[in-house]
Amino acid sequence: MTDRPAATAPALEVTDLRKVYDNGVQALKGVSLRVEHGDFFALLGPNGAGKSTLIGIVSSLVNKTSGQVRVCGIDLDAQRNACMRQIGLVPQEMNFNMFERPRDILVNYAGFYGVPRAEAVVRAEQELARAQLTDKAEVVSRTLSGGMKRRLMIARAMMTRPRLLILDEPTAGVDIEIRRGMWKTLREVNAAGTTVILTTHYLEEAESLCRDLAIINHGRIIERGPIKSLLAKLDVEGFLFDIDGRLPATLPQIDGATLHAADDHTIGLDMPRSMDLNRVFAALDAAGIRVRSMRTKSNRLEELFVRLTGENEANGSRAA
């Protein structure tokens, strides 16, 4: 038996995974999932859907009831330690010593996984640079901003050179500028060959970063596939029009489309994807409404997510 990862194996393969807690709650009800090597994958779902349980089992923090987990071709049950060496985990909670220095946190973490100290020091400098924390390497970690602490956790996970990086809500609570900086880091990590699995409640984040996704609800995978293909299923588009002046008392009627007032200077539009947008502009122009700019009304992935989970909620009692 070998602990060498299979070169052609998926980064993660989960088969008929089930978890029943001692209180009888069925957190996972036969989840099967495959994430290919090199993918940037989103795992989405509402609170309580089973995401954290699934991640906990894959990262060996939660014991499964039944099913199989393989990471890079290595079976979790048969070779747990070898399996864990393939994974870097970034949890939601800050779980490092706040009174240690970032450089020491990274070097010591690598040591726990058997990385020689000389090599760990070199890797620490590389990861501090990638996380833009080189100038903070010697400060007490508790003085770092929230965004810096998040980047430090990603840097720590990368110290073992994992083939699979799992991030649970990595940008929760940070502002958009810091979030976009972290996106850049994660894209670099993925481009270098590391498979990334991301859970997030910021659906625009998943749409921006990820190529494939799975949506989990009530312990079951309810949708799976490439994001572009799933978004193509949407038959409705939404836009916002910023106009000159204030909205008129009434808006024009357009067959097949719906116009509504978003605020005093903005009109919302919902229309079929097949509809010619020029019809809308013509109707607005005829009503004396001058459009200054147009933008997408809402995140399309959010619309898909709400639709799918809503349908699943409606059928939840039968599915259970």
C-alpha positions as CSV (number, residue, x, y, z in Angstrom):
1,M,0.0,0.0,0.0
2,T,1.3,3.4,-0.9
3,D,0.6,6.9,0.3
4,R,1.7,8.5,-3.0
5,P,-1.2,10.4,-4.6
6,A,-2.4,9.0,-8.0
7,A,-1.5,11.4,-10.7
8,T,-4.8,11.0,-12.6
9,A,-7.1,10.7,-9.7
10,P,-9.7,13.4,-8.8
11,A,-8.6,15.8,-6.1
12,L,-11.7,14.7,-4.1
13,E,-14.1,11.8,-4.6
14,V,-17.0,11.3,-2.2
15,T,-19.3,8.3,-2.6
16,D,-22.7,7.8,-0.8
17,L,-21.5,9.8,2.2
18,R,-23.9,9.7,5.2
19,K,-23.7,11.3,8.6
20,V,-26.3,10.8,11.4
21,Y,-25.5,12.6,14.7
22,D,-26.2,11.1,18.1
23,N,-29.3,13.2,18.4
24,G,-30.7,11.6,15.2
25,V,-30.1,14.5,12.9
26,Q,-29.3,13.3,9.4
27,A,-26.7,15.9,8.2
28,L,-25.7,14.0,5.0
29,K,-28.0,11.7,3.1
30,G,-26.0,9.9,0.6
31,V,-23.8,12.7,-0.9
32,S,-21.7,11.8,-3.9
33,L,-19.3,14.4,-5.3
34,R,-16.2,14.5,-7.6
35,V,-13.8,17.4,-7.9
36,E,-11.2,17.1,-10.6
37,H,-7.6,17.9,-10.1
38,G,-6.9,21.6,-10.7
39,D,-10.5,22.8,-10.4
40,F,-11.7,25.9,-8.5
41,F,-14.9,24.5,-7.0
42,A,-17.7,26.2,-5.1
43,L,-19.7,24.2,-2.5
44,L,-22.8,26.3,-1.8
45,G,-25.8,25.8,0.4
46,P,-27.9,27.6,3.1
47,N,-27.1,27.4,6.8
48,G,-27.6,23.9,8.1
49,A,-27.5,22.3,4.6
50,G,-24.6,20.0,5.4
51,K,-21.6,21.9,4.0
52,S,-19.7,22.1,7.3
53,T,-20.3,18.4,8.0
54,L,-19.1,17.4,4.6
55,I,-15.9,19.5,5.0
56,G,-15.4,18.2,8.5
57,I,-15.5,14.6,7.3
58,V,-13.2,15.2,4.3
59,S,-10.7,17.0,6.6
60,S,-11.0,14.2,9.3
61,L,-12.5,16.4,11.9
62,V,-15.9,14.6,11.9
63,N,-16.5,10.9,11.8
64,K,-18.8,9.7,9.0
65,T,-21.6,7.2,9.5
66,S,-21.0,5.5,6.1
67,G,-19.7,6.1,2.6
68,Q,-16.2,6.6,1.1
69,V,-13.9,9.5,0.8
70,R,-10.8,9.6,-1.4
71,V,-8.4,12.5,-1.7
72,C,-6.1,12.4,-4.7
73,G,-6.9,8.7,-5.0
74,I,-6.0,8.0,-1.3
75,D,-8.7,6.3,0.8
76,L,-9.5,8.2,4.0
77,D,-10.2,5.1,6.1
78,A,-7.3,3.1,4.9
79,Q,-4.6,5.8,4.9
80,R,-5.8,8.7,7.0
81,N,-2.5,10.4,7.6
82,A,-1.5,10.1,4.0
83,C,-4.9,11.5,3.0
84,M,-4.5,14.5,5.4
85,R,-1.1,15.4,4.0
86,Q,-2.8,16.2,0.7
87,I,-5.2,18.8,2.3
88,G,-4.8,22.3,3.4
89,L,-7.8,23.6,5.5
90,V,-8.7,27.2,6.2
91,P,-11.6,27.2,8.7
92,Q,-14.0,30.0,9.4
93,E,-12.6,30.6,12.9
94,M,-9.3,32.1,13.7
95,N,-7.5,29.2,15.3
96,F,-3.8,30.3,15.6
97,N,-2.0,31.7,18.6
98,M,-2.7,35.4,18.5
99,F,0.5,36.1,20.6
100,E,2.8,34.5,18.1
101,R,4.5,36.2,15.2
102,P,3.2,35.3,11.7
103,R,6.6,33.9,10.6
104,D,6.7,31.6,13.7
105,I,3.1,30.5,13.1
106,L,4.0,29.4,9.6
107,V,7.3,27.7,10.4
108,N,5.9,25.9,13.5
109,Y,2.9,24.7,11.5
110,A,5.1,23.2,8.8
111,G,7.1,21.5,11.5
112,F,4.0,19.7,12.7
113,Y,3.8,18.1,9.3
114,G,7.4,17.0,9.2
115,V,8.8,19.8,7.0
116,P,12.5,20.4,7.9
117,R,13.0,23.7,9.6
118,A,15.4,25.1,6.9
119,E,12.8,24.3,4.3
120,A,10.0,25.7,6.4
121,V,11.8,29.0,6.8
122,V,12.1,29.3,3.0
123,R,8.4,28.4,2.5
124,A,7.4,30.9,5.2
125,E,9.1,33.8,3.3
126,Q,7.4,32.7,0.1
127,E,3.9,32.5,1.7
128,L,4.3,35.8,3.6
129,A,5.2,37.5,0.3
130,R,2.2,35.9,-1.5
131,A,-0.1,37.0,1.3
132,Q,1.4,40.5,1.3
133,L,2.5,40.1,5.0
134,T,6.2,40.3,4.7
135,D,6.3,43.6,6.5
136,K,4.1,42.1,9.3
137,A,6.2,38.9,9.8
138,E,7.6,40.0,13.2
139,V,4.6,41.7,14.8
140,V,2.3,40.1,17.3
141,S,-0.5,38.4,15.3
142,R,-3.3,39.8,17.4
143,T,-2.4,43.3,16.1
144,L,-3.2,42.3,12.5
145,S,-6.3,43.5,10.8
146,G,-9.1,41.0,10.1
147,G,-8.2,40.7,6.5
148,M,-4.5,40.1,7.3
149,K,-5.5,37.4,9.7
150,R,-7.5,35.7,7.0
151,R,-4.5,35.9,4.6
152,L,-2.3,34.5,7.3
153,M,-4.6,31.5,7.6
154,I,-4.3,30.8,3.9
155,A,-0.5,31.2,4.0
156,R,-0.4,28.7,6.9
157,A,-2.5,26.1,5.0
158,M,-0.2,26.4,2.0
159,M,2.9,25.7,4.1
160,T,2.5,22.0,3.6
161,R,2.1,22.4,-0.2
162,P,-1.3,20.7,-0.3
163,R,-2.8,19.4,-3.5
164,L,-6.3,20.3,-2.2
165,L,-7.0,23.6,-0.4
166,I,-10.4,23.8,1.3
167,L,-11.6,27.2,2.4
168,D,-14.7,27.6,4.6
169,E,-16.0,31.2,4.3
170,P,-12.5,32.7,3.9
171,T,-13.7,36.2,3.3
172,A,-16.4,36.5,5.9
173,G,-16.5,39.8,7.6
174,V,-13.9,41.6,5.5
175,D,-14.5,44.5,3.2
176,I,-14.7,44.3,-0.6
177,E,-11.2,45.7,-1.2
178,I,-9.6,43.1,1.1
179,R,-11.8,40.4,-0.4
180,R,-10.7,41.2,-3.9
181,G,-7.0,41.0,-2.7
182,M,-7.7,37.6,-1.3
183,W,-9.3,36.6,-4.6
184,K,-6.1,37.4,-6.4
185,T,-4.1,35.2,-3.9
186,L,-6.5,32.3,-4.4
187,R,-6.3,32.6,-8.2
188,E,-2.5,32.4,-8.0
189,V,-2.7,29.3,-5.7
190,N,-5.1,27.6,-8.2
191,A,-3.1,28.6,-11.2
192,A,0.0,27.0,-9.6
193,G,-1.8,23.7,-9.6
194,T,-3.6,23.5,-6.3
195,T,-7.2,22.4,-6.4
196,V,-9.4,24.8,-4.4
197,I,-12.8,24.1,-2.8
198,L,-14.6,27.2,-1.5
199,T,-17.6,27.6,0.6
200,T,-19.0,31.1,0.7
201,H,-22.2,33.0,1.2
202,Y,-21.0,35.8,-1.1
203,L,-22.4,34.3,-4.3
204,E,-20.7,36.9,-6.5
205,E,-17.5,35.5,-5.1
206,A,-18.3,32.0,-6.3
207,E,-19.3,33.3,-9.7
208,S,-16.1,35.3,-10.1
209,L,-13.7,32.7,-8.9
210,C,-15.0,29.2,-9.5
211,R,-15.5,27.1,-12.6
212,D,-17.7,24.3,-11.1
213,L,-20.1,24.1,-8.2
214,A,-22.3,21.9,-6.2
215,I,-25.3,23.1,-4.2
216,I,-26.2,21.1,-1.1
217,N,-29.5,21.4,0.8
218,H,-31.1,19.1,3.4
219,G,-28.0,16.9,3.3
220,R,-28.3,16.2,-0.5
221,I,-26.6,17.6,-3.6
222,I,-29.4,19.2,-5.5
223,E,-27.3,20.7,-8.4
224,R,-23.9,20.0,-9.8
225,G,-22.0,21.2,-12.8
226,P,-20.0,24.0,-14.5
227,I,-21.2,27.4,-13.4
228,K,-21.6,28.7,-17.0
229,S,-23.8,25.8,-17.9
230,L,-26.0,26.2,-14.9
231,L,-26.4,29.9,-15.4
232,A,-27.4,29.2,-19.0
233,K,-30.5,27.5,-17.5
234,L,-31.8,30.8,-16.3
235,D,-34.5,32.1,-18.6
236,V,-34.9,35.6,-17.0
237,E,-32.4,38.5,-16.9
238,G,-32.5,41.5,-14.6
239,F,-31.2,45.0,-15.2
240,L,-31.1,48.4,-13.5
241,F,-31.4,51.6,-15.5
242,D,-30.1,54.9,-14.0
243,I,-32.1,57.7,-15.6
244,D,-31.9,61.5,-15.9
245,G,-34.2,63.2,-13.5
246,R,-36.8,61.6,-11.4
247,L,-39.1,58.7,-12.3
248,P,-42.4,59.5,-13.9
249,A,-45.6,58.6,-12.0
250,T,-46.2,55.7,-14.3
251,L,-43.8,53.4,-16.2
252,P,-44.5,52.1,-19.7
253,Q,-46.0,48.7,-20.2
254,I,-43.9,46.2,-22.2
255,D,-45.4,42.8,-23.2
256,G,-43.4,40.0,-21.6
257,A,-41.2,42.3,-19.4
258,T,-41.7,44.0,-16.0
259,L,-40.5,47.5,-15.2
260,H,-40.6,48.8,-11.6
261,A,-39.2,51.7,-9.6
262,A,-36.0,50.7,-7.7
263,D,-35.6,54.2,-6.3
264,D,-36.4,57.8,-7.4
265,H,-33.7,57.7,-10.2
266,T,-33.5,54.0,-11.0
267,I,-35.7,51.6,-12.9
268,G,-35.6,47.8,-12.5
269,L,-36.2,45.5,-15.4
270,D,-37.0,41.7,-15.5
271,M,-37.2,40.2,-19.0
272,P,-36.8,36.9,-20.8
273,R,-33.3,36.2,-22.0
274,S,-34.7,35.8,-25.6
275,M,-36.3,39.3,-25.5
276,D,-34.7,42.1,-27.6
277,L,-33.4,44.8,-25.2
278,N,-34.0,47.4,-27.9
279,R,-37.7,47.1,-27.3
280,V,-37.2,48.2,-23.8
281,F,-35.1,51.2,-24.8
282,A,-37.7,52.2,-27.4
283,A,-40.5,52.1,-24.9
284,L,-38.5,54.2,-22.4
285,D,-37.6,56.7,-25.0
286,A,-41.2,57.0,-26.1
287,A,-42.2,57.7,-22.5
288,G,-39.6,60.5,-22.4
289,I,-37.3,58.6,-20.0
290,R,-33.6,59.1,-20.7
291,V,-31.3,56.3,-19.6
292,R,-27.8,57.4,-18.4
293,S,-26.4,53.9,-17.7
294,M,-27.4,50.3,-17.3
295,R,-26.1,47.5,-15.1
296,T,-26.9,44.0,-14.2
297,K,-29.7,44.0,-11.7
298,S,-28.5,41.1,-9.5
299,N,-26.0,38.3,-9.2
300,R,-27.1,35.6,-11.6
301,L,-25.7,32.8,-9.4
302,E,-27.7,34.2,-6.5
303,E,-30.9,34.0,-8.6
304,L,-30.1,30.4,-9.5
305,F,-29.3,29.5,-5.9
306,V,-32.5,31.0,-4.6
307,R,-34.5,29.2,-7.2
308,L,-33.0,25.8,-6.7
309,T,-33.0,25.9,-2.9
310,G,-36.6,27.3,-2.9
311,E,-37.7,24.4,-5.1
312,N,-35.9,22.0,-2.8
313,E,-37.5,23.5,0.3
314,A,-40.9,23.0,-1.3
315,N,-40.1,19.3,-1.9
316,G,-38.1,18.9,1.4
317,S,-40.7,16.8,3.2
318,R,-41.0,14.3,0.4
319,A,-37.2,14.1,0.0
320,A,-36.7,13.5,3.7
